[in-house]
């Protein structure tokens, strides 16, 4: 879909020395993987909350860095893993690359598509790996979809719905406009599944609604959001992505449906169904457990042995461009053409 990045470079030392920015689930899961793999050495970790950072550093027996600015400058770090709030991804990636580090960053690479492209160019200029995590592409669901899609012939329509009720809505950065970003940018995997399956997008049409926090001091927070995006792909496939979370919802849903000329596929995270006429066939879906560990191991193999990554930064940045088109469409309801964007 998008040309591969120039990103196969061997680090100066083995094991690969790693610093982590973040203290959440993804950061801790990566820390566990790095500590258990002889090819890597977890050197340091930093986070927003000093007490939590200290506790996690004690758990993994590593040194705490005072800030991410300090961490990316350390000479004893080869690879920086960025698992923190979306707003800060771009500036931390830039600082890490400018300090000659390889980088893993959880999606999105940046909330600004232009900055994302600049960072990819910087990584190539610095001869450093820039890997944007997209574990949804490693999971059993996505791989099963790709294996099964030929059974329904030419696909003409796809619909991906994820609804997550929360009562009450958590007082977290994932419900804050400035920190999480526009929902389809912050939750980029909702669109990235579609672009990975169907390629280049021609037009985007989006609607969004937010239920804002009533307290004046929390004007940047919301209690719930609902975003729907209609994508028209260059190959003729029409697709719809629906993303909702928070207090406005009372029933969860996670379904991926594909309509083809010879049948229909309906998937949940646990299983799928192939429907053709009166017949229905159950399709088993592998577990999604261990995907952050798998992503980390793929990166170590790539750095040490030049094995290919499963996704390029350019592919992720392209989907970010699609998400930004949805953001532009939402306030006006107008259809936005991808090729017309800078």
Secondary structure, DSSP 4 states (H G I P E B T S, - for coil): --PPP------SSSSEEEEEE--SHHHHHHHHHHHH-TTEEEEEEE-S-HHHHHHHHHHHT-EEPS-HHHHTT-TT-SEEEE-S-GGGHHHHHHHHHHTT-EEEEESPS-SSHHHHHHHHHHHHHHT--EEEE-GGGTSHHHHHHHHHGGGG-SEEEEEEEEEEE-SSPP-SGGGBHHHH-SHHHHTTHHHHHHHHHH--EEEEEEEEEEEE-SSGGGTTBEEEEEEEEEEEETTS-EEEEEEEEETT-SS-EEEEEEEETTEEEEE-SSEEEEEETTEEEEEE----TTHHHHHHHHHHHHHHH-PPPSS-HHHHHHHHHHHHHHHHHHTTT--EESTT--
